[in-house]
Amino acid sequence: MAEDNGGVLDFVGVGFGPSNLALAVAVQEHNERCARAVRAEFVEAKPEFGWHTGMLIPGATMQISFLKDLVTQRNPQSEFTFLNYLTERGRLTEFINYKTFFPTRLEFHDYLQWAAAKVDASVRYGSRVTAVREVDGVFEVDVDGAAAGRLRARNVVIAGGLSPQLPPG
Ligand SMILES: Cc1cc2nc3c(=O)[nH]c(=O)nc-3n(C[C@H](O)[C@H](O)[C@H](O)COP(=O)(O)OP(=O)(O)OC[C@H]3O[C@@H](n4cnc5c(N)ncnc54)[C@H](O)[C@@H]3O)c2cc1C
């Protein structure tokens, strides 16, 4: 975990759902080929990675093609593609024979979990960003929870997702 009391990060990512997970993969791939590494830290309120876990209804499928995964449109040769996930799980042939572009949400959740465990990123799980303020051109990000503290960064990437709106009853 990067220090939170001295250095200024390139960015802090608020939330670690699919949006910032995809960004973390892009940062890793950038850092592997560039001399100057991008320094980033992510803060996620959940205790571990999860993608709308209350809605993983058996049989429910994705609304988008598996090709719209975390990386394919940016880098089809990435090790983080859905096809590489299937290969590592030993499910590539089975998925092809299934003749669909739309995996189940359960399988796509497993793909996202696999990528979150594999990516080289610093994530403060079980922690919530409670405030962001700009001081002399640097953002101060207050973090509450399991990894509480204050992060300082030149940029903040907010990917906190949506909040469910439930009618009364
Ligand atoms: C049931 C359902 C099915 C869907 N199916 C599809 C689909 O098939 N295809 C598709 O393209 N899209 C689908 N979506 C749309 C969905 O928005 C995206 O799939 C995706 O979840 C967006 O990712 P995200 O990272 O932007 O947001 P989220 O997945 O919502 O992640 C945001 C994360 O930020 C965290 N967070 C929020 N505030 C803070 C804070 N202050 N501090 C720390 N952490 C914080 C949350 O805990 C959460 O983990 C679906 C959405 C739902 C609800």
The ligand as a Tripos MOL2 file, in Angstrom:
@<TRIPOS>MOLECULE
LIG
   53    58     1     0     0
SMALL
NO_CHARGES

@<TRIPOS>ATOM
      1 C1        -28.4130   -5.4110  -12.0170 C.3       1 LIG1
      2 C2        -27.5220   -4.6320  -12.9540 C.ar      1 LIG1
      3 C3        -27.1430   -5.2200  -14.1690 C.ar      1 LIG1
      4 C4        -26.2960   -4.5350  -15.0370 C.ar      1 LIG1
      5 N1        -25.9330   -5.1620  -16.1890 N.ar      1 LIG1
      6 C5        -25.1190   -4.5350  -17.0430 C.ar      1 LIG1
      7 C6        -24.7040   -5.1860  -18.2480 C.ar      1 LIG1
      8 O1        -25.1080   -6.3180  -18.5430 O.2       1 LIG1
      9 N2        -23.8460   -4.5250  -19.0580 N.ar      1 LIG1
     10 C7        -23.3980   -3.2690  -18.7500 C.ar      1 LIG1
     11 O2        -22.6190   -2.7130  -19.5210 O.2       1 LIG1
     12 N3        -23.8080   -2.6330  -17.6440 N.ar      1 LIG1
     13 C8        -24.6450   -3.2280  -16.7940 C.ar      1 LIG1
     14 N4        -25.0380   -2.5700  -15.6550 N.ar      1 LIG1
     15 C9        -24.6290   -1.1640  -15.4560 C.3       1 LIG1
     16 C10       -23.5460   -0.9630  -14.4080 C.3       1 LIG1
     17 O3        -23.5620    0.4080  -14.1220 O.3       1 LIG1
     18 C11       -22.1650   -1.3560  -14.9110 C.3       1 LIG1
     19 O4        -22.1730   -2.7110  -15.2370 O.3       1 LIG1
     20 C12       -21.0250   -1.1910  -13.8900 C.3       1 LIG1
     21 O5        -21.4100   -1.7200  -12.6310 O.3       1 LIG1
     22 C13       -20.5640    0.2230  -13.7320 C.3       1 LIG1
     23 O6        -19.3450    0.1690  -13.0070 O.3       1 LIG1
     24 P1        -18.8920    1.3120  -12.0270 P.3       1 LIG1
     25 O7        -17.5380    0.9080  -11.5300 O.co2     1 LIG1
     26 O8        -19.0020    2.6200  -12.7250 O.co2     1 LIG1
     27 O9        -19.9800    1.3660  -10.8680 O.3       1 LIG1
     28 P2        -20.3410    0.2680   -9.7560 P.3       1 LIG1
     29 O10       -20.2980   -1.1010  -10.2990 O.co2     1 LIG1
     30 O11       -21.6360    0.7230   -9.1530 O.co2     1 LIG1
     31 O12       -19.1680    0.4040   -8.6930 O.3       1 LIG1
     32 C14       -19.0130    1.5640   -7.9060 C.3       1 LIG1
     33 C15       -18.2270    1.1890   -6.6670 C.3       1 LIG1
     34 O13       -17.8990    2.3610   -5.9450 O.3       1 LIG1
     35 C16       -18.0030    2.1000   -4.5680 C.3       1 LIG1
     36 N5        -18.1900    3.3920   -3.8900 N.ar      1 LIG1
     37 C17       -19.2260    4.2570   -4.0430 C.ar      1 LIG1
     38 N6        -19.0100    5.3710   -3.3130 N.ar      1 LIG1
     39 C18       -17.8140    5.1930   -2.6680 C.ar      1 LIG1
     40 C19       -17.0590    6.0040   -1.7580 C.ar      1 LIG1
     41 N7        -17.4790    7.2320   -1.3540 N.pl3     1 LIG1
     42 N8        -15.8780    5.5120   -1.2920 N.ar      1 LIG1
     43 C20       -15.4450    4.2740   -1.6720 C.ar      1 LIG1
     44 N9        -16.1230    3.4700   -2.5360 N.ar      1 LIG1
     45 C21       -17.2940    3.9320   -3.0280 C.ar      1 LIG1
     46 C22       -19.1850    1.1430   -4.4420 C.3       1 LIG1
     47 O14       -19.1040    0.3540   -3.2550 O.3       1 LIG1
     48 C23       -19.0320    0.3020   -5.7030 C.3       1 LIG1
     49 O15       -18.2970   -0.9000   -5.4800 O.3       1 LIG1
     50 C24       -25.8620   -3.2220  -14.7440 C.ar      1 LIG1
     51 C25       -26.2600   -2.6410  -13.5390 C.ar      1 LIG1
     52 C26       -27.0830   -3.3290  -12.6450 C.ar      1 LIG1
     53 C27       -27.5000   -2.6760  -11.3530 C.3       1 LIG1
@<TRIPOS>BOND
     1     1     2 1
     2     2     3 ar
     3     2    52 ar
     4     3     4 ar
     5     4     5 ar
     6     4    50 ar
     7     5     6 ar
     8     6     7 ar
     9     6    13 1
    10     7     8 2
    11     7     9 ar
    12     9    10 ar
    13    10    11 2
    14    10    12 ar
    15    12    13 ar
    16    13    14 ar
    17    14    15 1
    18    14    50 ar
    19    15    16 1
    20    16    17 1
    21    16    18 1
    22    18    19 1
    23    18    20 1
    24    20    21 1
    25    20    22 1
    26    22    23 1
    27    23    24 1
    28    24    25 2
    29    24    26 1
    30    24    27 1
    31    27    28 1
    32    28    29 2
    33    28    30 1
    34    28    31 1
    35    31    32 1
    36    32    33 1
    37    33    34 1
    38    33    48 1
    39    34    35 1
    40    35    36 1
    41    35    46 1
    42    36    37 ar
    43    36    45 ar
    44    37    38 ar
    45    38    39 ar
    46    39    40 ar
    47    39    45 ar
    48    40    41 1
    49    40    42 ar
    50    42    43 ar
    51    43    44 ar
    52    44    45 ar
    53    46    47 1
    54    46    48 1
    55    48    49 1
    56    50    51 ar
    57    51    52 ar
    58    52    53 1
@<TRIPOS>SUBSTRUCTURE
     1 LIG1         1 GROUP 0 **** ****
